[in-house]
Amino acid sequence: MAGVPIAFSEVLNLQQLGVPETSIKHGLTTMESDKWIVSVEPTQVSLVDLQNQAQVTRRPIKAEAAVMNPAQNILALRSGKMI
């Protein structure tokens, strides 16, 4: 069987950027294109800007899910039935 046609390598470690391990899982962390990683934590939302040396911005927002618009700096949040 031939090797896997995709090569994986670690580019950054979210825990080293201050994102708790409990927030790094499906449903709480999203990656929108090659620009943003967004992680929902219990009391805040962390935004990792991949185009700016992985700069982390934290916002004191409570949400169940969050995703960043890939074209503009617009953050979409979901909390319960509210979007």
C-alpha positions in Angstrom: 0.0 0.0 0.0 1.3 3.4 -1.0 2.1 6.1 1.6 -0.5 8.6 2.6 -0.6 11.5 0.1 -0.9 14.1 2.8 1.9 15.2 5.0 1.0 16.5 8.5 3.2 18.8 10.5 2.5 20.9 13.6 2.5 24.6 12.8 1.5 25.9 16.3 0.4 24.6 19.6 -2.8 26.2 21.0 -2.0 25.2 24.6 1.3 27.1 24.3 -0.8 30.1 23.2 -2.9 29.9 26.4 -5.9 28.0 25.1 -7.0 25.4 27.7 -6.9 21.7 26.6 -10.6 21.4 27.5 -11.5 24.0 24.9 -9.6 22.3 22.0 -12.2 19.9 20.7 -14.9 19.6 18.1 -17.7 22.1 18.6 -15.5 24.5 20.7 -12.7 25.2 18.3 -13.1 26.2 14.7 -10.6 26.9 11.9 -11.8 29.2 9.2 -9.6 28.9 6.1 -5.9 29.7 6.8 -6.7 33.0 8.6 -8.3 32.3 12.0 -8.7 29.7 14.8 -11.4 30.5 17.2 -11.8 28.7 20.6 -14.7 29.0 23.0 -13.7 28.9 26.6 -16.0 29.1 29.7 -15.7 32.9 30.2 -14.2 34.1 26.9 -13.6 33.6 23.2 -10.0 33.3 22.0 -9.1 34.4 18.5 -5.8 33.3 16.9 -4.8 35.3 13.9 -2.8 33.0 11.7 -1.9 35.8 9.3 -0.3 37.9 12.1 2.3 35.5 13.8 -0.5 33.6 15.7 -1.4 36.7 17.7 -4.1 35.8 20.3 -7.0 38.2 21.1 -9.3 37.3 24.0 -12.8 38.7 24.3 -14.9 38.4 27.5 -17.9 36.8 25.7 -19.9 33.7 26.8 -21.0 31.6 23.8 -21.6 27.9 22.9 -19.9 28.2 19.5 -18.0 30.9 17.5 -16.6 31.2 13.9 -14.8 34.0 12.2 -15.7 35.3 8.8 -12.8 34.4 6.4 -13.2 37.6 4.3 -13.8 40.3 7.0 -13.1 40.6 10.8 -16.6 39.6 11.8 -17.1 37.1 14.6 -20.3 35.0 14.6 -21.5 33.7 17.9 -24.1 31.2 19.0 -25.6 31.0 22.5 -28.6 28.7 23.0 -31.1 29.6 20.2 -29.6 33.0 19.6 -27.2 33.5 16.6 
